[in-house]
């Protein structure tokens, strides 16, 4: 069996086993309507991986050869492949599996935890603060992130380039958050010195944000465990919420939960919001 054909078979099998909910997408088809695909559709995989539907089709049919490492990395993230499966994907495509790179996929246990958090908006991020997964409550609070691409999924990039229109902080809150984000990113570059994606992110942040460059060059070190912010929701209005950062054991993956003080106006708004979304 040729490598391209075997690659196509593997992609189809991995796609078939993954549901839209498992990939972080809302199932818009409805509970009573049967899906023609048993798992993730090609269109959904293409959306999550950042490639065209035609390219996914050609890969699965064995008509496209030697996909690039960035494309393979996007497919691995979208399909929620384990480290062993990710390595196998690269080998099938005739590429050397990347080494010394930060993990960008949740373990099955961590994903289950994210989905089963009751009444709590939660999302997961890799060592570079790229958004990699989220639950239904997070969608109700922040909107669907399925259409976000590249740097628009990176918390550090959005924070330092002004792409956080729905979120505001006090001056003190912002200073603490930004110091912690820069410190987290520096720690990631130390752990993964050969990670080109991390190097490019830091370089681009230096060029795009004098504030980031100043914090980085000052060698600011901070601990990121909790941040408070005001989220301006288009339906229920301003929400004062706390974000708690939880590290997944034996990994660089972070799970962030957003909650409000019990009995507060924000807590009541969150309950109404989640109820309306069917969470």
C-alpha positions in Angstrom: 0.0 0.0 0.0 1.4 3.4 -1.0 2.2 6.0 1.7 -0.3 8.5 0.3 -3.1 5.9 0.3 -2.3 4.8 3.8 -2.2 8.5 5.0 -5.7 8.9 3.5 -7.1 5.9 5.3 -5.6 7.0 8.6 -7.1 10.5 8.2 -10.6 9.1 7.5 -10.4 6.7 10.4 -9.4 9.5 12.8 -12.0 11.8 11.4 -14.7 9.2 11.8 -14.1 8.6 15.5 -14.3 12.3 16.4 -17.6 14.1 17.0 -18.1 17.9 16.5 -18.6 18.3 20.2 -15.4 16.3 20.8 -13.5 18.7 18.5 -14.9 21.8 20.2 -17.6 22.5 17.6 -21.3 22.9 18.3 -23.4 20.3 16.6 -25.7 22.5 14.6 -27.5 19.6 12.9 -29.8 18.9 15.8 -30.4 15.9 17.9 -33.2 14.5 15.8 -31.5 14.9 12.4 -29.1 12.1 11.3 -25.6 13.2 10.2 -24.5 11.7 7.0 -21.0 11.3 8.4 -20.4 9.1 11.4 -17.9 11.5 12.8 -16.4 14.8 11.9 -17.3 16.1 8.4 -14.5 17.0 5.9 -15.8 20.6 6.1 -15.4 20.6 9.8 -11.9 19.1 9.7 -10.9 21.6 7.1 -12.2 24.5 9.3 -10.4 23.3 12.4 -7.1 22.6 10.6 -7.1 25.8 8.6 -7.0 24.2 5.2 -9.4 23.9 2.3 -12.1 21.2 2.0 -10.7 20.2 -1.4 -7.2 19.7 0.1 -8.7 17.4 2.8 -10.5 15.4 0.1 -7.3 15.0 -2.0 -5.4 13.9 1.1 -8.0 11.3 2.0 -8.2 10.0 -1.5 -4.4 9.7 -1.8 -4.2 12.3 -4.6 -2.0 14.8 -2.6 1.6 14.1 -1.6 3.9 15.4 1.1 1.7 17.8 3.1 3.9 20.4 4.9 4.7 20.2 8.6 2.4 23.1 9.4 -0.5 21.4 7.6 0.2 18.2 9.4 0.4 20.0 12.8 -3.0 21.6 12.1 -4.5 18.3 11.2 -3.1 16.6 14.3 -4.6 19.4 16.5 -8.0 19.3 14.8 -8.2 15.5 15.1 -7.1 15.5 18.7 -4.3 13.0 18.0 -2.2 11.6 20.8 1.6 12.1 20.6 2.1 8.6 19.2 -0.6 9.2 16.5 0.8 12.6 15.7 4.2 11.0 15.1 2.7 8.3 12.9 0.8 11.0 10.9 4.1 12.8 10.1 5.8 9.5 9.2 2.9 8.5 6.8 3.4 11.9 5.1 7.1 11.3 4.6 8.0 14.0 7.1 10.2 13.8 10.2 8.1 14.1 13.4 8.9 17.5 15.1 11.0 17.3 18.2 11.3 19.6 21.2 8.0 21.2 20.4 5.4 22.2 22.9 2.3 19.9 23.2 -0.8 21.2 21.5 -3.4 18.5 22.2 -5.4 17.6 25.3 -5.2 14.1 26.8 -8.4 12.1 26.8 -8.7 12.6 30.6 -8.2 16.4 30.4 -10.7 16.7 27.6 -13.2 14.7 29.6 -12.7 17.0 32.6 -13.3 20.1 30.3 -16.5 18.7 29.0 -17.9 17.5 32.4 -17.3 20.8 34.3 -20.9 21.6 35.3 -22.0 25.2 35.1 -18.5 26.5 34.4 -17.1 28.1 31.3 -13.7 26.4 30.6 -11.1 26.4 27.9 -7.7 24.8 27.4 -4.4 26.4 26.1 -1.0 25.1 25.2 2.3 26.4 26.5 2.2 29.3 24.0 -1.3 30.3 25.1 -3.0 29.1 21.9 -6.6 28.2 22.5 -7.0 24.4 21.7 -10.3 23.4 23.3 -13.4 24.8 25.0 -16.7 23.6 26.4 -20.3 24.6 25.7 -20.4 27.1 28.6 -17.4 28.8 27.2 -19.2 29.2 23.8 -22.2 30.7 25.6 -19.9 33.2 27.3 -17.4 34.0 24.6 -19.0 32.9 21.3 -17.9 30.1 19.1 -14.1 30.0 18.4 -14.3 27.5 15.6 -13.8 30.2 13.0 -10.7 31.7 14.6 -7.5 31.2 12.8 -3.8 31.3 13.7 -2.8 34.2 16.0 -6.4 35.1 16.6 -6.4 32.0 18.9 -3.4 33.2 20.8 -4.1 35.0 24.1 -0.7 36.7 24.3 -1.0 38.0 20.7 -4.6 39.3 21.2 -3.7 40.9 24.6 -0.7 42.9 23.2 -2.2 43.8 19.8 -5.5 45.1 21.2 -7.8 42.3 19.9 -9.7 42.0 23.2 -12.6 44.3 22.5 -15.1 42.4 24.7 -12.8 42.3 27.8 -11.5 45.1 30.0 -9.3 45.2 33.0 -8.3 47.8 35.6 -4.8 49.2 35.1 -3.6 47.0 38.0 -5.3 43.9 36.6 -3.9 44.4 33.1 -0.4 44.9 34.5 -0.5 41.6 36.4 -2.0 39.7 33.5 0.5 41.0 31.0 3.5 40.3 33.2 2.2 36.8 33.8 1.6 36.1 30.1 5.1 37.3 29.2 6.6 35.2 31.9 4.7 32.1 30.8 5.9 32.6 27.2 9.5 33.1 28.3 9.3 29.8 30.3 8.0 28.0 27.2 10.9 29.2 25.1 13.3 28.0 27.7 11.7 24.6 27.8 11.5 24.3 24.0 14.5 26.2 22.6 14.1 24.6 19.2 10.4 25.4 18.7 10.3 27.6 15.7 6.6 28.5 16.2 7.4 29.9 19.7 10.4 31.9 18.3 8.3 33.4 15.6 5.6 34.4 18.0 8.1 36.2 20.3 9.7 37.9 17.4 6.4 39.1 16.0 5.2 40.3 19.4 8.4 42.3 19.8 7.7 44.0 16.4 4.0 44.5 17.0 4.0 45.7 20.7 6.4 48.0 22.4 4.7 47.1 25.7 5.5 43.4 25.2 9.0 44.2 24.1 9.6 46.3 27.3 8.3 43.5 29.6 10.3 40.9 27.8 13.5 42.8 27.7 13.1 43.7 31.4 13.0 39.9 32.1 9.7 40.2 34.1 8.9 37.0 36.0 5.4 36.4 37.4 3.1 33.6 38.3 -0.2 33.2 36.5 -2.9 31.5 38.6 -5.8 33.9 38.6 -7.0 37.0 36.8 -10.0 39.2 37.2 -11.7 40.9 34.3 -14.9 42.5 33.0 -16.5 40.7 30.0 -18.9 42.8 28.0 -21.4 40.3 26.8 -23.7 41.4 23.9 -26.8 39.9 25.5 -26.5 40.2 29.3 -24.1 43.1 29.5 -21.0 43.5 31.7 -19.9 40.5 33.8 -17.2 40.7 36.5 -15.6 37.2 36.4 -12.5 35.5 37.8 -10.3 33.4 35.6 -8.5 30.6 37.4 -5.6 28.8 35.7 -5.2 25.1 36.3 -2.2 23.1 35.0 -2.8 19.6 33.6 -0.4 17.3 35.4 2.7 16.2 33.4 2.1 18.6 30.6 2.2 22.3 29.6 -1.5 22.4 29.0 -3.5 24.9 31.0 -7.3 24.8 31.7 -8.8 28.2 32.5 -12.2 28.4 34.2 -14.4 31.5 34.4 -16.6 31.9 37.4 -18.5 34.7 39.3 -18.9 35.2 43.0 -21.9 33.3 44.4 -25.0 35.5 44.8 -23.5 38.3 42.7 -25.2 40.0 39.7 -22.7 38.3 37.4 -23.5 34.9 38.8 -27.2 35.4 38.1 -26.4 36.6 34.6 -24.2 33.5 33.9 -27.0 31.2 35.1 -29.5 32.8 32.7 -27.0 32.8 29.9 -26.2 29.1 30.3 -29.8 28.2 30.6 -30.7 30.0 27.4 -27.9 28.2 25.6 -29.1 24.8 26.9 -26.0 24.2 28.9 
